[in-house]
Amino acid sequence: MTSCFVLCNRFQAKGARTYNDDIQGTAAVTVAGILGSLRVTKGKLSEQTVLFFGAGQANIGAAELLVKALVEDGVDETIARSNVFLFDSKGLVVDGRPAEFAISDDKAPFAAKPGVSFTSSLEEAVKRVKPTHLVGAAAQPAVFTKKIIESMCKFNPRPVVFALSNPTSKAECTAAQAYEWSKGAAVFASGTLFAPVTYKGTTFAPGFANNAFIFPGVAAGSLASGASSVTDGMFLAAARSLASRVSEENLAVGAVYPPTSTIREAAIGVGAAVAAAAAAEGVAAPGACRGGLIPGRNGAAGTTVPSLDALTGGEGEEGACANWEACVRDYLKTCL
């Protein structure tokens, strides 16, 4: 069976402006949550160790985008990969594991883990890796046990636990379990919406990792900028933008994502970040959104987008956009 990675790469190589939401959209919303969690724990991204439970294409995509974020923050790629772990159906993905548990090419870049030996037990893997973040996306319910959460608490004052599998019946643990077993210390998010939880008088409102925070903005930013391709850098920009949109009030109740009621407005901010990244990476259409022309589809005539905020840049920046948010808003009003 041809993997989604292969198909997406094949179409992109042929010039198609496409992406895979299950891989790249999930990656962006996951990395956004990791970045948002640091606003709660007050940690630095370069100091985190992340263990992904499940090594399917969604978690591998998230792991790769996390590495890109670390490298963008100045971390050497080898070091970045050494702090990102995968746990697949056979166990911990590390060099030297039994030959019958062969490591596929898409997992191999994460296998170099000096000093960490193979185990098929997630509980033991947590003890060996000592992750700051445990991210589940394997659709195996109740696998984040009380012992695992308690173990994370031994080396993290605020362990970050993401149970991203959905529906609720597939969640790695519930919000109530994460808060109870961690004695209220966990920073929890999930791929299904859990109700607020009150633990010993403190009410937590867990974040909802919904791809709808990402893909509308990626589409809007790509179209408004006339992007010739949708790059990983654009998805990382989307993740950073989403993480920045979490209010202090949300963070105070343990949420690392904005409320789903803000998805429509989030699409504008995410779209602006995506469009700016497209311009920075050189894939935006020349002169796009300077009060000028958005290229038409399939060779059709373009559409003029009148934006008072989309002005040309200063010296040496002819055609640069002064306000991508205004451009995205104007594109959506004019062209859709």
Long-range contacts (C-beta under 8 A, 24 or more apart in sequence): 3-57, 3-106, 4-57, 5-57, 5-60, 5-106, 12-229, 12-230, 15-228, 15-229, 17-222, 17-227, 17-228, 17-229, 17-230, 18-230, 19-218, 19-230, 19-235, 20-57, 20-61, 21-211, 21-214, 21-215, 22-57, 22-58, 23-57, 23-58, 23-60, 23-61, 24-61, 24-65, 24-230, 24-232, 24-235, 25-211, 25-214, 25-215, 25-218, 25-235, 26-58, 26-61, 26-62, 26-137, 26-164, 26-211, 27-58, 27-61, 27-62, 27-64, 27-65, 27-235, 27-239, 28-65, 28-214, 28-218, 28-235, 28-236, 28-238, 28-239, 28-242, 29-209, 29-210, 29-211, 29-213, 29-214, 29-239, 29-242, 29-257, 30-59, 30-62, 30-65, 30-66, 30-135, 30-137, 30-162, 30-164, 30-209, 31-62, 31-65, 31-66, 31-69, 31-236, 31-239, 32-213, 32-214, 32-238, 32-239, 32-240, 32-242, 32-243, 32-257, 33-162, 33-189, 33-207, 33-209, 33-243, 33-256, 33-257, 34-66, 34-133, 34-135, 34-160, 35-69, 35-239, 35-240, 35-243, 36-207, 36-242, 36-243, 36-246, 36-251, 36-256, 36-257, 37-133, 37-160, 37-187, 37-189, 37-256, 39-243, 39-246, 39-251, 39-256, 40-158, 40-187, 40-251, 40-254, 40-256, 41-132, 41-157, 41-158, 41-160, 41-187, 43-132, 45-69, 45-70, 45-73, 45-75, 46-70, 46-73, 46-74, 46-75, 47-132, 48-83, 48-132, 48-133, 49-83, 49-84, 49-85, 49-129, 49-130, 49-131, 49-132, 49-133, 50-83, 50-84, 50-85, 50-131, 50-132, 50-133, 50-135, 51-85, 51-87, 51-125, 51-126, 51-129, 51-131, 51-133, 51-134, 51-135, 52-84, 52-85, 52-86, 52-87, 52-135, 52-136, 52-137, 53-87, 53-122, 53-134, 53-135, 53-136, 53-137, 53-138, 53-140, 53-143, 53-144, 53-172, 54-87, 54-88, 54-136, 54-137, 54-138, 54-139, 54-140, 54-165, 55-86, 55-87, 55-88, 55-89, 55-93, 55-107, 56-137, 56-138, 57-106, 58-137, 59-86, 59-135, 59-137, 59-138, 60-86, 60-106, 60-107, 62-135, 62-137, 63-110, 64-232, 65-232, 65-235, 65-236, 65-239, 68-232, 68-233, 68-236, 69-236, 69-239, 69-240, 72-236, 78-112, 81-109, 81-110, 81-112, 82-112, 82-113, 82-114, 84-110, 85-110, 85-113, 85-116, 85-125, 85-129, 85-131, 86-110, 87-122, 87-125, 89-138, 90-120, 91-118, 91-119, 91-120, 91-121, 91-125, 92-116, 92-118, 92-119, 92-120, 92-125, 92-128, 92-129, 94-118, 122-148, 123-147, 123-148, 123-151, 126-151, 126-152, 127-151, 130-155, 132-156, 132-159, 132-160, 133-160, 133-161, 133-162, 134-159, 134-160, 134-161, 134-162, 135-162, 135-164, 136-162, 136-163, 136-164, 136-165, 136-172, 137-164, 137-165, 137-191, 138-165, 138-172, 139-165, 139-170, 140-165, 140-170, 140-172, 141-165, 141-169, 141-170, 141-171, 141-172, 142-172, 142-173, 143-172, 143-173, 144-172, 144-173, 144-177, 144-178, 145-173, 146-177, 146-181, 149-173, 149-177, 149-178, 149-181, 149-182, 149-186, 150-181, 150-182, 152-182, 153-182, 153-183, 153-185, 153-186, 156-185, 157-185, 158-185, 158-186, 158-187, 159-185, 159-186, 159-187, 160-186, 160-187, 160-188, 161-186, 161-187, 161-188, 161-189, 162-188, 162-189, 162-190, 162-209, 163-188, 163-189, 163-190, 163-191, 164-189, 164-190, 164-191, 164-209, 165-191, 165-192, 166-190, 166-191, 166-192, 167-192, 168-192, 168-194, 175-204, 175-206, 178-206, 179-204, 187-254, 187-256, 188-254, 189-255, 189-256, 189-257, 193-260, 196-253, 203-253, 204-253, 204-254, 205-250, 205-253, 205-254, 205-255, 206-254, 206-255, 207-246, 207-250, 207-254, 207-255, 207-256, 207-257, 208-257, 208-260, 209-257, 210-257, 210-260, 210-263, 212-260, 212-263, 213-242, 213-257, 213-258, 213-263, 213-266, 213-270, 214-238, 214-239, 214-242, 214-270, 216-263, 216-267, 216-270, 216-271, 217-241, 217-266, 217-267, 217-268, 217-269, 217-270, 217-271, 217-273, 217-274, 218-270, 218-271, 218-274, 219-271, 220-267, 220-268, 220-270, 220-271, 220-274, 220-275, 220-328, 220-331, 220-332, 221-270, 221-271, 221-272, 221-273, 221-274, 221-275, 221-276, 221-277, 221-278, 221-324, 221-328, 222-274, 222-275, 222-278, 223-294, 223-331, 223-335, 224-271, 224-275, 224-288, 224-289, 224-294, 224-305, 224-324, 224-327, 224-328, 224-331, 224-332, 225-274, 225-275, 225-278, 225-279, 225-283, 225-284, 225-285, 225-288, 225-289, 225-324, 225-327, 226-284, 226-285, 226-288, 226-289, 226-294, 226-295, 227-275, 227-278, 227-283, 227-284, 227-285, 228-283, 228-284, 228-285, 229-283, 231-277, 231-278, 231-281, 231-283, 233-277, 233-280, 233-281, 234-274, 234-277, 234-278, 234-281, 235-274, 236-277, 237-273, 237-274, 237-276, 237-277, 238-270, 238-273, 238-274, 240-273, 241-269, 241-270, 241-272, 241-273, 241-274, 242-266, 242-269, 242-270, 244-269, 245-269, 268-325, 268-328, 268-329, 268-332, 269-325, 271-324, 271-325, 271-328, 272-324, 272-325, 272-327, 272-328, 273-324, 275-321, 275-324, 275-327, 275-328, 276-321, 276-324, 279-320, 279-321, 279-324, 286-319, 287-319, 288-319, 288-321, 289-321, 289-324, 289-327, 289-330, 289-331, 290-319, 290-320, 290-321, 294-331, 294-335, 303-334, 303-335, 304-334, 305-330, 305-331, 305-334, 305-335, 306-330, 306-334
